[in-house]
Amino acid sequence: MRFPERPDVPAPSYFFECLTFATQGKGIQVYLAEFPQRAPVEGSEHFHEGSEFLFVMEGSLTIRFQGEDRELGAGDSVLLDSSEPHS
């Protein structure tokens, strides 16, 4: 099932599907995410426990981490500490 980032957001920054939903005792959460095209000023930084691994399957994705913007293209990946603000 595909879900928006939060149900109360009129224009979600992303949609996701949990690929490990039925796995018991998992030490990792795996999601397939779709990021609709947005203007850079629309992204808002957030943080949470854990780490994030992003792999861009197609298109491009600009991420902001530690105050810097980085553009990832198809085939690029990044691992980041999600307790630091990011978007």
Secondary structure, 3 states (H helix, E strand, C coil): CCEECCCCCCCCCCEEEECCCCCCCCCCCCEEEECCCCCHHHCCCECCCCEEEEECCCCEEEEEECCEEEEEECCCEEEEECCCCEC
